[in-house]
Amino acid sequence: MSLLIKSQIFLDANFILTPSTLNVDIYEQLKINFPNSFELVVLSAIFTELEEKIKRYPRKTKLNQEYQLCRAILEQQKYTLIQCERQYPGKFVDDLLLQYAIKSFKQGKNVYIATNDKELRRKCRDNKIKVIFVRQNKFLEIE
């Protein structure tokens, strides 16, 4: 009998917006790529970052519409919300996301960060955190 390890998938802001911006059903693809079990994890700081961006650029109604749509799609999924905020202004949410993923990884969990951000992907590789990203604007790839 094999022990199935539930994967933890931390979602970055740009990945949450993927269903609207790239028209890719990321949640269905995650179910295909992780048929046994996975846990979606979202930091509250991600929502705060997106909401601040919307307030900062009120004329960008498309961003607001994309956020509202993608938030509604996310709410239909089962996910864990970690309450946290940037500890000081200027600290990037990506760094906070990586910090939480590394902490889970050190606890022996099978951890991924889902992002399309090249810089964050590089930081993940440097810290031995696996990455899920959208390839060719069509499907998910895992590295």
Residue, then its C-alpha position, 0 to 999 in steps of 0.5 A: m500500500s503506497l502512501l499518497i502525499k497531498s501536494q500543497i499548491f501556493l497560488d501567486a496573484n498572476f496565476i489566480l488571474t489566469p482564467s481571465t487573462l489567458n482563458v485557461d481553466i487552471y483548476e481543471q488542469l490542476k485536477i488532471n496533473f494532481p489526480n490523487s490530492f492537492e491543497l490550494v493555498v492563498l495568502s491574504a496578502i495576495f488579495t490585498e495586493l490585487e485590491e491595492k492595485i485596483k485602487r491605485y489605478p481606478r481607470k483600469t476597469k478591466l483589471n477590476q473585472e478580471y479580479q472579480l471574475c477570477r476571485a469568484i472562480l477561486e471561491q468555487q474551489k476548496y482552498t486554504l487562506i493564510q492570514c498574513e500581510r507584508q510586514y513592512p512597506g516594500k516587501f514583495v508579496d512574492d517574497l512572502l509567498l516563497q517564505y511560506a512555501i519554504k517553511s512548508f517544504k522544510q516541514g516535509k510537505n510536497v510544495y509547489i508555487a503556481t506562478n507565471d512570474k519569471e523572477l519568482r520561478r527563478k527564486c523557487r528553483d534556487n530554493k528547490i521549490k517546484v513551480i507550476f506555470v502556464r506554457q504556450n498560453k494553453f496548458l500547465e507545466i511543472e518544473 
